[in-house]
Amino acid sequence: MDSKYSNSNLHKFNNPEVVIEGWYWALQSRELKPGKAKGVRLSGKDLAIFRTESGEVVAMDAFCPHRGAHLGGGTVEGDALRCYYHHWKFDRNGDCVDVPCLKRAPNTGVNTYPVEDHFGLIWVWVGQGEPHALPSIPDLDGEEVEVTFARPYVKNCHPNIVMSDAIDVQHFRSVHRIPGDILDLDGKQVNDHTLHYANVAGVPEESLIGRLIGMFYKEQLTYSLCYWNGSSGSVTVGPDFQRFHIIYANRLGENGTSEGQVVLLTKRKKTKLGRLYGKTLLAATRIVSDYFANGDTPQFNTIKFDFKNPIKDDKTILQFINHVENSPVADWGFSKPSNVKKINVKPVSEAEEASQGEALCTAS
């Protein structure tokens, strides 16, 4: 008989037709200059994201409610976006505020979504309720950070599977040859969207490698993870005097794949020497990230998740699965069809047409 953690008994975990409510990365902040717009497909929904001339970021449904042109190809005007096709203009709230051939714009528009510029990424809130707190790294709360990026990736498995890898204690022994007795992850649910893991195992003093490692840690080896909406999370590792911080931001791609962005972070220093040290530290963080990512890539490309025989060491993964299974689901992309405000297509009378001052439409 299948265990309750096999695919046949799960509703949300590893489900390519479900998007868990939360913040998801859309693109790198530096990719969107003031006065520019881009099209982004985020977990089954097409968005037009633009940065106003004053620097604010706006995310809205991609397709113009007139003829369906993609607004990502439009032109930013102040704090609004004008469709390139027929020049209908939409403000930051998604409302149509101008049509060149009409004195009064029609009562229509597109949906907009909460968006934040955070940790070097533009994040879009995917959900029905009020957005919860932005993703955070406990060690860096309240700090200004320096950010750089490793290469974006696409993995041939669901984001839930990608994230479960970092809490799989067994694979640290088998794949990465890390002694099994220096990791014992304790998981705590922070809220509906956030799960935190911390290593509680003491550094063993019986072996030479244990005594060497112990010189750099007052207590246990630091391995801390903070997971958000089952798809993204931060990893903090390193000795007491210097920690390495990595974010693995994932979103659900086509055919159940993971579209990921690796963010490398460190606390921003104020002096020139400090900034040079920060750059060196980020380069070292990239080496740490690449080591673990490269070792795990083969299984991401071939895995067919069906968890039928959990053992004691799988306690962290079981907790993660239960967390995802109890998370709220968003009305979004792969979960449900997009909702677009509809324009009233009922023919207007001659009197109504005259009152709108409709004229021949000309490009401007």
ZIKANOR-V852650 format. One record per backbone hydrogen bond with DSSP energy under -0.5 kcal/mol. NH is the residue of the N-H (numbers start at 1). CO is the residue of the C=O. Records with the same first field share a line. If there is no record, write none. Layout:
NH: CO  CO
This chain:
6: 3
9: 6
10: 7
15: 12
16: 14
18: 15
20: 18
21: 328
22: 126
24: 124
26: 122
27: 122
29: 120
31: 28
32: 29
33: 31
35: 51
36: 33
38: 49
40: 47
42: 40  45
43: 41  252
45: 42
47: 40
48: 60
49: 38  47
50: 58
51: 36
52: 50  56
53: 78
55: 52
58: 50
59: 113
60: 48
61: 111
62: 46
64: 62  69
68: 64
71: 62  69
73: 70
74: 71
75: 82
76: 35
77: 80
79: 77
80: 77
81: 90
82: 75
83: 81  88
87: 83
89: 98
90: 81
91: 95
94: 91
96: 108
97: 89  95
98: 89
102: 99
103: 356
104: 356
108: 106
110: 94
113: 59
116: 123
118: 116  121
121: 118
122: 27
123: 116  121
124: 24
125: 114
126: 22  124
127: 125
138: 136
140: 137
141: 137  138
143: 140
146: 266
148: 264
150: 262
153: 260
155: 258
157: 155
161: 158
162: 158
163: 159
164: 160
165: 161  162
166: 162  163
167: 164
168: 165
169: 167
171: 168
172: 168  169
173: 169  170
174: 170
175: 171
176: 171
178: 172
182: 179
183: 180
186: 198
187: 185
188: 196
190: 188  194
191: 194
195: 227
196: 188
197: 225
198: 186
199: 223
200: 184
211: 207
212: 208
213: 209
214: 210
215: 211  212
216: 213
217: 214
221: 201
223: 221
224: 236
225: 197
226: 234
227: 195
228: 232
229: 193
231: 228
232: 228
233: 248
234: 226
235: 246
236: 224
237: 244
238: 222
240: 216
242: 239
244: 237
245: 265
246: 235
247: 263
248: 233
249: 247  261
250: 248
251: 259
253: 257
256: 253
257: 254
258: 155
259: 251  257
260: 153  258
261: 249
263: 247  261
264: 148
265: 245
266: 146
268: 144
275: 271
276: 272
277: 273
278: 274
279: 275
280: 276
281: 277
282: 278
283: 279
284: 280
285: 281
286: 282
287: 283
288: 284
289: 285
290: 286
291: 287
292: 288
293: 289
294: 290
295: 291
296: 292
297: 293
299: 296
300: 296
301: 297
302: 298  299
303: 299
307: 5
308: 306
314: 311
315: 312
318: 314
319: 315
320: 316
321: 317
322: 318
323: 319
324: 320
325: 321
326: 322
327: 324
330: 19
332: 330
334: 43
335: 332
336: 332
340: 338
345: 343
353: 349
354: 350
355: 351
356: 352
357: 353  354
358: 353
359: 101
